[in-house]
Structure formats: structure tokens, C-alpha cells
Amino acid sequence: MRVRTRLRRWWRRRDPSRARLPRVFANSLPKAGTHLLLRAVALMPGMVWEEIGLRRGWLVSELGQAQAGGPDVVPVGVAEVRWVRADKLAEVIGRLEPGEVTGGHMPYSAGFVGMLERKGIRALFIVRDPRDVAVSLMYHIVGQPETRLGRHFLRAFKNDGERLRACILGAEGVPGRTFLGLGRRLELFLPWLRVPGIHTVCFERLVGPRGGGSEEAQHAEIAGIAGHLGLPLTPEQTRSVGSQLFGQGNTFRRGQIGSWREHFREEHKAALKQVAGQCLIELGYERDLEW
């Protein structure tokens, strides 16, 4: 952890009133609105956003990779799942202090759920239309040509249509890694929806009018988050949070609801129905497969 970050956190610890604030973990499938949710919480009175090292790459490099499937290990990561020792991961989670929110992409596991409960950390899980997730993921990957994955996607696939299909179905031959498709990713994450005490946030409601939603829904979603965290907001504070949300973050591209319609051809619809059609229905984005 950087010296400046340590000093900043040390200074905050000197304020005894911060002890009453919650410690918050914001979880999501990548490109489902992670930064939108983190920013919403960080804009609430007293809260700050801190990176404590929960990104998969950081975790594996810091904690080392463990043997999969053992009783004392926890899965981390999405495109390529790795396993780390639970006791070491608990030490990382323990870095979170009152008044701090941090984010990550943690697959569901009973071990990690128990870890959050024992540490007294309040958890949020944001969901987004999987079709928009696939489009956003594709643009995120090709927008990073300096990475190994970005180079592979630009070289191995002829056009964005093929790249989008790979994001839906998964890809083989990615140098040094596995690249899971959307169906498998959803299988890893959707069990979070059934965990008691986890507050589910809807991207389409939180994004607000600038992302194609409504102000009324956005304010209700912000109030719901604040209520779960024990941070009741006045109507003025709720409006202030909403007005500052949209378009922030290094990975932000468009954040528009339903932009998948501009990119999906029949082949993409068929592929997504094959691997995640039922998930769309369970999440409430479609009533059936006739779309």
C-alpha cells in the first residue's frame, strides 16, 4: 500500500466519529457497473473509496496461488478463476476500515461470504443486463491493446462481431490464460443474489437519466443503498449523489441502457440465448427467449 494512502488512512483514524461508519464491499461481474456503485457509496457522507488489494492480479501476486478445491481456499477472479488461501485473503479484507468502501469481482463462495460476515463488512452486489455487459467487456478489452488479452483479441478475431461472440461464448488459445464466456461467468456470480444480507443494486436504476434511466428510479436506488449501509440520506443529499454519478472512472465508456441493440446480430442473440438465456429471464430483463 502506498505511503500516501497509509498517511491518509492514518489521519482518518484520528477521528473517533468514523468508528460508527460501515465498512463496505461492492461486488460485481466485470463491466456490470462496479465503478458506478463504488462512486455512489463514496459520495455518501463520511465514506471514501479505497483500493485494499482485492483485484485478482494483486491477490494472486501477493498471496500466491493455492490448490483448487480445498477446504481452506477461496476462488478469485472471473475470466480465469484462481484460488488463494482463505486465511491470507481474510488478512486483506481486514485492511478495510470504518468509512471505507472497496470493490472487487469475487465469485460466490461460502468461504468468502463467511469472511465478510465475521469481519462485519456490509456487502453490495450490482447486476446489469448481460447483453450490455458483453458489449462493454468487448470494448474494454480492445481498448487495451497493450495487454496480452487486448493484443490477442485484435489479432485473433477479424472484427468486433467476432470479438463480441468470443465475449459471449468464451475464447480458446489466449496466451497464458483461460477466457471464460458470459454463461460461465454468470454461473460464478449469480448465487450472490440468494445470499441473505447482501443488498442487490440494479445498474439500470442507478445510472439515472444520463444513462437512459430515470431520476426517480436513481434516487430510490441510492436511498436503498444508503439504508442498507445505515447511512440515511436527506432528499437533498440523495439528489447530490445522483447528480455526480455518471461518466466517472477510468474504465467508463458509455454506460447507456440497452446499447446491446446496436451491436447484437442474430448470431449474437443465438449465442447468448444458448449460454445465458435463462439468466436473462431470472434477472427480469426478458420474459422469455423470444427477443
C-alpha positions as CSV (number, residue, x, y, z in Angstrom):
1,M,0.0,0.0,0.0
2,R,1.4,3.4,-1.0
3,V,2.9,5.7,1.6
4,R,0.4,8.5,0.7
5,T,-2.5,6.1,1.2
6,R,-1.2,5.0,4.5
7,L,-0.8,8.5,5.7
8,R,-4.3,9.4,4.6
9,R,-5.8,6.5,6.4
10,W,-3.8,7.1,9.5
11,W,-5.1,10.7,9.6
12,R,-8.7,9.5,9.3
13,R,-8.2,7.0,12.2
14,R,-7.6,10.1,14.4
15,D,-11.3,11.0,14.1
16,P,-13.3,8.8,16.6
17,S,-16.6,9.6,15.0
18,R,-15.6,7.5,12.0
19,A,-15.8,4.3,14.1
20,R,-19.6,4.3,13.6
21,L,-19.4,4.3,9.8
22,P,-19.8,1.0,7.9
23,R,-17.1,-1.0,6.1
24,V,-18.4,-1.8,2.6
25,F,-17.6,-4.3,-0.1
26,A,-19.1,-3.6,-3.6
27,N,-19.1,-6.7,-5.7
28,S,-20.0,-7.3,-9.4
29,L,-19.3,-9.1,-12.6
30,P,-16.8,-7.0,-14.6
31,K,-18.4,-4.3,-16.7
32,A,-21.7,-4.5,-14.7
33,G,-21.3,-1.1,-13.1
34,T,-18.6,-1.6,-10.5
35,H,-17.3,2.0,-10.6
36,L,-20.8,3.4,-10.7
37,L,-21.6,1.6,-7.4
38,L,-18.3,2.5,-5.8
39,R,-18.8,6.1,-6.6
40,A,-22.3,6.2,-5.3
41,V,-21.2,4.9,-1.9
42,A,-18.1,7.2,-1.8
43,L,-20.3,10.2,-2.4
44,M,-22.3,9.5,0.8
45,P,-21.4,11.5,3.9
46,G,-18.2,10.2,5.6
47,M,-17.5,7.5,3.1
48,V,-14.3,7.1,1.0
49,W,-13.3,4.7,-1.7
50,E,-10.1,2.8,-1.0
51,E,-8.3,0.0,-3.0
52,I,-7.1,-2.6,-0.5
53,G,-5.8,-5.2,-2.9
54,L,-8.9,-7.3,-3.9
55,R,-8.2,-7.3,-7.6
56,R,-7.4,-10.9,-8.8
57,G,-4.0,-10.0,-10.2
58,W,-3.0,-8.3,-6.9
59,L,-4.3,-11.1,-4.8
60,V,-2.5,-13.9,-6.7
61,S,0.8,-12.0,-6.8
62,E,0.6,-11.0,-3.1
63,L,-0.9,-14.2,-1.7
64,G,0.3,-16.8,-4.1
65,Q,-1.9,-19.4,-5.9
66,A,-3.3,-22.3,-3.9
67,Q,-4.5,-25.8,-4.9
68,A,-8.1,-25.6,-6.2
69,G,-11.0,-27.1,-4.3
70,G,-9.5,-27.5,-0.8
71,P,-11.5,-26.6,2.3
72,D,-9.3,-23.6,3.2
73,V,-9.1,-21.9,-0.1
74,V,-11.3,-19.3,-1.9
75,P,-11.8,-18.7,-5.6
76,V,-10.9,-15.2,-7.0
77,G,-11.2,-13.7,-10.5
78,V,-13.6,-14.1,-13.4
79,A,-12.1,-14.6,-16.8
80,E,-9.7,-17.0,-15.3
81,V,-10.5,-18.3,-11.8
82,R,-7.6,-18.8,-9.4
83,W,-7.6,-20.0,-5.8
84,V,-6.0,-18.3,-2.8
85,R,-5.7,-19.3,0.9
86,A,-8.7,-18.2,2.9
87,D,-6.6,-17.1,5.9
88,K,-4.4,-14.8,3.7
89,L,-7.5,-13.4,2.0
90,A,-9.0,-12.6,5.4
91,E,-6.0,-10.5,6.2
92,V,-6.5,-8.5,3.0
93,I,-10.2,-8.0,3.8
94,G,-9.2,-7.0,7.3
95,R,-7.5,-3.9,5.9
96,L,-10.9,-2.3,5.3
97,E,-11.6,0.3,7.9
98,P,-14.8,2.1,9.0
99,G,-16.0,4.6,6.5
100,E,-14.3,2.9,3.6
101,V,-15.8,1.1,0.5
102,T,-13.7,-1.1,-1.7
103,G,-14.7,-3.1,-4.8
104,G,-13.9,-6.4,-6.5
105,H,-15.1,-9.2,-8.7
106,M,-15.4,-12.1,-6.3
107,P,-17.1,-15.3,-7.4
108,Y,-19.6,-16.6,-5.0
109,S,-18.2,-18.9,-2.3
110,A,-19.5,-19.8,1.1
111,G,-16.0,-19.2,2.5
112,F,-15.9,-15.6,1.3
113,V,-19.5,-14.9,2.5
114,G,-18.5,-16.1,5.9
115,M,-15.4,-14.0,5.8
116,L,-17.5,-10.8,5.2
117,E,-19.9,-11.8,8.0
118,R,-17.1,-12.4,10.5
119,K,-15.4,-9.1,9.6
120,G,-18.7,-7.2,9.9
121,I,-18.5,-5.9,6.4
122,R,-21.7,-4.9,4.6
123,A,-21.9,-6.1,1.0
124,L,-23.5,-4.8,-2.2
125,F,-23.9,-6.7,-5.5
126,I,-24.7,-4.8,-8.7
127,V,-26.4,-6.5,-11.7
128,R,-26.7,-5.3,-15.3
129,D,-28.3,-6.7,-18.5
130,P,-25.8,-9.4,-19.5
131,R,-26.1,-8.3,-23.1
132,D,-24.8,-4.8,-22.2
133,V,-22.1,-6.4,-20.1
134,A,-20.9,-8.4,-23.1
135,V,-20.7,-5.3,-25.3
136,S,-18.9,-3.3,-22.6
137,L,-16.4,-6.1,-22.0
138,M,-15.6,-6.3,-25.7
139,Y,-14.8,-2.6,-25.9
140,H,-12.9,-2.7,-22.7
141,I,-10.6,-5.5,-24.0
142,V,-9.9,-4.0,-27.4
143,G,-9.4,-0.6,-25.8
144,Q,-6.3,-2.0,-24.1
145,P,-4.1,-3.2,-27.0
146,E,-1.0,-3.0,-24.7
147,T,-2.3,-6.0,-22.7
148,R,-1.8,-9.6,-23.7
149,L,-5.6,-10.2,-23.9
150,G,-6.2,-7.0,-25.9
151,R,-3.5,-8.0,-28.4
152,H,-5.0,-11.4,-28.8
153,F,-8.5,-10.1,-29.4
154,L,-7.3,-7.7,-32.0
155,R,-5.2,-10.3,-33.8
156,A,-7.2,-13.5,-33.5
157,F,-10.6,-12.1,-34.5
158,K,-11.4,-10.3,-37.7
159,N,-13.9,-7.8,-36.5
160,D,-15.9,-6.6,-33.4
161,G,-18.7,-9.0,-34.3
162,E,-16.3,-12.0,-33.8
163,R,-14.9,-10.4,-30.6
164,L,-18.3,-9.9,-29.2
165,R,-19.2,-13.5,-29.9
166,A,-16.0,-14.5,-28.0
167,C,-17.0,-12.5,-25.0
168,I,-20.3,-14.3,-25.0
169,L,-19.1,-17.9,-25.6
170,G,-15.5,-17.7,-24.3
171,A,-12.3,-17.9,-26.2
172,E,-9.5,-20.5,-26.5
173,G,-5.9,-20.0,-27.4
174,V,-5.5,-16.9,-25.3
175,P,-1.8,-16.9,-24.4
176,G,-1.2,-18.0,-20.8
177,R,-4.8,-18.0,-19.7
178,T,-8.3,-19.2,-20.0
179,F,-11.1,-16.8,-21.1
180,L,-14.5,-17.8,-19.7
181,G,-17.6,-16.9,-21.6
182,L,-20.5,-14.9,-20.2
183,G,-22.6,-18.0,-19.3
184,R,-19.9,-19.4,-17.1
185,R,-19.2,-16.0,-15.5
186,L,-22.8,-15.6,-14.6
187,E,-22.8,-19.1,-13.0
188,L,-20.0,-18.0,-10.8
189,F,-21.7,-14.7,-9.7
190,L,-25.4,-15.1,-9.6
191,P,-25.5,-17.2,-6.4
192,W,-24.8,-13.9,-4.7
193,L,-28.4,-12.9,-5.3
194,R,-29.6,-15.6,-2.9
195,V,-27.3,-14.7,0.0
196,P,-29.2,-13.2,2.9
197,G,-27.9,-9.8,3.9
198,I,-26.4,-8.9,0.5
199,H,-28.1,-5.9,-1.0
200,T,-28.7,-6.1,-4.7
201,V,-28.3,-3.0,-6.8
202,C,-29.7,-2.6,-10.4
203,F,-27.4,-0.8,-12.8
204,E,-30.3,0.3,-15.0
205,R,-31.9,2.0,-12.0
206,L,-28.7,3.5,-10.6
207,V,-27.4,5.0,-13.8
208,G,-30.0,7.7,-14.0
209,P,-31.3,9.9,-16.9
210,R,-27.9,10.5,-18.4
211,G,-27.5,6.7,-19.0
212,G,-31.1,6.2,-20.2
213,G,-32.8,5.7,-16.9
214,S,-34.9,7.9,-14.8
215,E,-34.1,10.3,-11.9
216,E,-36.9,8.9,-9.8
217,A,-35.5,5.3,-10.1
218,Q,-32.0,6.5,-9.5
219,H,-32.9,8.3,-6.3
220,A,-34.8,5.3,-5.0
221,E,-31.8,3.1,-5.7
222,I,-29.4,5.4,-3.9
223,A,-31.8,5.6,-0.9
224,G,-31.9,1.8,-0.8
225,I,-28.1,1.5,-0.8
226,A,-27.8,4.1,1.9
227,G,-30.5,2.4,4.0
228,H,-28.7,-0.9,3.8
229,L,-25.5,0.7,4.9
230,G,-27.1,2.6,7.8
231,L,-26.4,5.9,6.2
232,P,-29.8,7.6,5.8
233,L,-29.7,10.5,3.3
234,T,-31.8,13.6,3.1
235,P,-33.6,14.2,-0.2
236,E,-31.0,16.9,-1.0
237,Q,-28.1,14.5,-0.3
238,T,-29.7,11.9,-2.5
239,R,-30.0,14.3,-5.4
240,S,-26.4,15.4,-4.8
241,V,-25.1,11.8,-5.1
242,G,-27.2,11.2,-8.2
243,S,-26.0,14.4,-10.0
244,Q,-22.4,13.4,-9.6
245,L,-22.5,9.7,-10.6
246,F,-22.5,9.5,-14.3
247,G,-19.4,9.3,-16.5
248,Q,-16.7,8.8,-13.9
249,G,-14.0,6.1,-13.8
250,N,-11.0,5.1,-15.9
251,T,-13.0,2.2,-17.4
252,F,-16.1,4.1,-18.2
253,R,-17.2,4.1,-21.9
254,R,-20.8,4.9,-22.4
255,G,-22.9,3.5,-19.6
256,Q,-26.1,3.5,-21.7
257,I,-29.0,1.2,-21.0
258,G,-29.8,-1.2,-23.9
259,S,-26.8,-0.3,-26.1
260,W,-26.5,-4.0,-27.0
261,R,-29.2,-3.5,-29.6
262,E,-26.7,-1.5,-31.7
263,H,-24.3,-4.4,-31.7
264,F,-26.1,-7.7,-31.5
265,R,-26.8,-9.6,-34.7
266,E,-28.8,-12.8,-34.9
267,E,-25.7,-14.9,-34.3
268,H,-25.0,-13.0,-31.0
269,K,-28.6,-13.3,-29.9
270,A,-28.5,-17.1,-30.6
271,A,-25.2,-17.4,-28.7
272,L,-26.4,-15.5,-25.7
273,K,-29.7,-17.4,-25.6
274,Q,-27.6,-20.6,-25.6
275,V,-25.4,-19.8,-22.6
276,A,-27.4,-17.2,-20.6
277,G,-30.9,-17.1,-21.9
278,Q,-32.4,-18.4,-18.7
279,C,-30.3,-15.9,-16.7
280,L,-31.9,-13.0,-18.6
281,I,-35.3,-14.3,-17.5
282,E,-34.3,-14.9,-13.9
283,L,-32.8,-11.4,-13.7
284,G,-36.0,-9.9,-15.1
285,Y,-34.6,-8.5,-18.4
286,E,-36.8,-10.7,-20.6
287,R,-39.9,-12.7,-20.1
288,D,-38.9,-15.5,-22.5
289,L,-36.4,-16.3,-25.3
290,E,-38.4,-14.5,-28.0
291,W,-36.4,-11.4,-28.3
